[in-house]
Amino acid sequence: MALAAEQISSGNYEPALPDSTRVKEAEISQLVSSFADMAKRLGQLERMRTDLLAGVSHELRTPVTSIRGMIQAVKDGVVKGPDADEFMQISMDEAKRLQTMVNDLLDFSSMEAGAVYAEKQEIKLASLLEQVVAQVGTLPAFAETAIEITLPQPEIV
């Protein structure tokens, strides 16, 4: 059991444990079984943490890439005039979205610590979809893709 505890503390969540059905003393058998359950749960938590970090990294990288591309296009003079103004506005919106994501992560951390605060906010669907379409349109893979938004009336909030 001491070796298994050492293995878990070093990050191995599948330690070598004795077969709990072959241990004769009931308390030790229960200890082995509980230890196996604990190791399994720790392994699941570690996988969830890794998946969360990968997801967060992806979600943060996308707007950063979009912002860099649009600012570079304006800086290099590829986009000028009203289009440049629109690119800068989209970049500002993306920066705000990044800030919201970071705030959400901080809120998530607070929730994990037991301090929960929920804030509800109305969002106009048409405006949100227009922003998403504009952002997707700046990606090279969608450069020649036409996206049309048709929403039912009245406005969905």
C-alpha positions as CSV (number, residue, x, y, z in Angstrom):
1,M,0.0,0.0,0.0
2,A,2.9,2.3,0.7
3,L,4.3,1.7,-2.8
4,A,0.8,2.4,-4.3
5,A,0.6,5.6,-2.4
6,E,4.0,6.6,-3.7
7,Q,2.9,5.8,-7.2
8,I,-0.2,8.0,-6.9
9,S,1.7,10.9,-5.4
10,S,4.1,10.8,-8.4
11,G,1.2,10.9,-10.9
12,N,0.6,7.2,-11.6
13,Y,-3.1,6.8,-11.1
14,E,-3.0,3.1,-11.9
15,P,-0.9,1.8,-9.0
16,A,0.0,-1.9,-8.5
17,L,-2.4,-3.0,-5.8
18,P,-2.9,-6.4,-4.2
19,D,-6.1,-8.2,-5.1
20,S,-8.6,-7.1,-2.4
21,T,-10.5,-10.4,-2.7
22,R,-7.3,-12.3,-1.7
23,V,-6.6,-10.2,1.4
24,K,-7.9,-12.0,4.5
25,E,-8.2,-9.1,7.0
26,A,-11.4,-7.3,6.3
27,E,-10.1,-3.8,7.2
28,I,-7.1,-4.2,5.0
29,S,-9.2,-5.6,2.2
30,Q,-11.5,-2.5,2.5
31,L,-8.5,-0.2,2.5
32,V,-7.2,-1.8,-0.7
33,S,-10.6,-1.5,-2.4
34,S,-11.0,2.2,-1.2
35,F,-7.5,2.9,-2.4
36,A,-8.3,1.5,-5.9
37,D,-11.5,3.6,-6.1
38,M,-9.5,6.7,-5.0
39,A,-6.8,6.1,-7.6
40,K,-9.5,5.6,-10.3
41,R,-11.2,8.9,-9.4
42,L,-8.0,10.8,-9.3
43,G,-7.1,9.5,-12.8
44,Q,-10.5,10.6,-14.1
45,L,-10.0,14.1,-12.5
46,E,-6.6,14.4,-14.1
47,R,-8.0,13.5,-17.6
48,M,-10.8,16.0,-17.1
49,R,-8.3,18.7,-16.1
50,T,-6.2,17.9,-19.2
51,D,-9.2,18.1,-21.4
52,L,-10.3,21.3,-19.9
53,L,-6.9,22.9,-20.4
54,A,-6.9,21.7,-24.0
55,G,-10.3,23.2,-24.6
56,V,-9.5,26.5,-23.0
57,S,-6.3,26.8,-25.0
58,H,-8.2,26.2,-28.2
59,E,-10.9,28.7,-27.3
60,L,-8.4,31.4,-26.4
61,R,-6.2,30.7,-29.5
62,T,-9.0,31.2,-32.0
63,P,-9.8,34.8,-31.2
64,V,-6.1,35.7,-30.8
65,T,-5.4,34.3,-34.3
66,S,-8.4,36.3,-35.7
67,I,-7.3,39.5,-34.0
68,R,-3.7,39.1,-35.2
69,G,-4.7,38.4,-38.7
70,M,-7.1,41.4,-38.9
71,I,-4.6,43.8,-37.3
72,Q,-1.8,42.6,-39.6
73,A,-4.1,43.1,-42.7
74,V,-4.8,46.7,-41.6
75,K,-1.1,47.4,-40.6
76,D,0.1,46.1,-44.0
77,G,-2.4,48.2,-45.9
78,V,-4.1,45.1,-47.4
79,V,-7.4,46.4,-45.9
80,K,-8.1,50.2,-46.0
81,G,-10.8,52.7,-45.4
82,P,-14.2,51.5,-44.1
83,D,-13.1,47.9,-44.3
84,A,-10.1,48.7,-42.0
85,D,-12.4,50.3,-39.6
86,E,-14.6,47.2,-39.6
87,F,-11.6,45.0,-39.1
88,M,-10.5,47.1,-36.1
89,Q,-14.0,46.9,-34.7
90,I,-14.1,43.1,-35.1
91,S,-10.7,43.0,-33.4
92,M,-12.0,45.0,-30.5
93,D,-15.0,42.7,-30.2
94,E,-12.7,39.7,-30.2
95,A,-10.6,41.3,-27.5
96,K,-13.8,41.8,-25.4
97,R,-14.7,38.2,-26.0
98,L,-11.3,37.1,-24.8
99,Q,-11.8,39.2,-21.7
100,T,-15.2,37.6,-21.1
101,M,-13.6,34.1,-21.5
102,V,-10.9,35.0,-18.9
103,N,-13.6,36.3,-16.6
104,D,-15.6,33.1,-17.1
105,L,-12.5,31.1,-16.1
106,L,-12.1,33.2,-13.0
107,D,-15.8,32.7,-12.2
108,F,-15.4,29.0,-12.8
109,S,-12.5,29.0,-10.3
110,S,-14.7,30.9,-7.8
111,M,-17.5,28.3,-8.3
112,E,-15.0,25.5,-7.6
113,A,-14.1,27.3,-4.4
114,G,-17.8,27.5,-3.4
115,A,-18.4,31.2,-4.1
116,V,-21.2,31.2,-6.8
117,Y,-22.4,34.3,-8.5
118,A,-24.7,34.1,-11.6
119,E,-25.3,37.0,-13.8
120,K,-28.0,36.8,-16.5
121,Q,-27.8,39.0,-19.5
122,E,-30.0,39.4,-22.6
123,I,-28.2,38.9,-25.9
124,K,-29.7,39.8,-29.3
125,L,-29.3,36.7,-31.5
126,A,-29.0,38.6,-34.8
127,S,-26.2,40.8,-33.6
128,L,-24.3,37.8,-32.2
129,L,-24.7,35.8,-35.4
130,E,-23.5,38.7,-37.5
131,Q,-20.4,38.9,-35.4
132,V,-19.7,35.2,-35.7
133,V,-20.2,35.3,-39.5
134,A,-17.9,38.3,-39.8
135,Q,-15.2,36.5,-37.7
136,V,-15.5,33.2,-39.6
137,G,-15.3,35.2,-42.9
138,T,-11.8,36.3,-42.0
139,L,-10.5,32.8,-41.8
140,P,-8.8,31.6,-45.0
141,A,-10.8,28.3,-45.1
142,F,-14.0,30.3,-45.4
143,A,-12.7,33.1,-47.6
144,E,-14.9,32.1,-50.6
145,T,-17.9,30.9,-48.5
146,A,-21.1,33.0,-48.5
147,I,-23.1,32.8,-45.3
148,E,-26.6,34.3,-45.2
149,I,-28.4,34.8,-41.9
150,T,-32.2,34.7,-41.9
151,L,-33.9,35.1,-38.5
152,P,-37.6,34.9,-37.7
153,Q,-39.3,38.1,-36.6
154,P,-39.6,39.5,-34.0
155,E,-36.0,39.7,-32.8
156,I,-34.9,36.7,-30.6
157,V,-33.4,37.8,-27.3
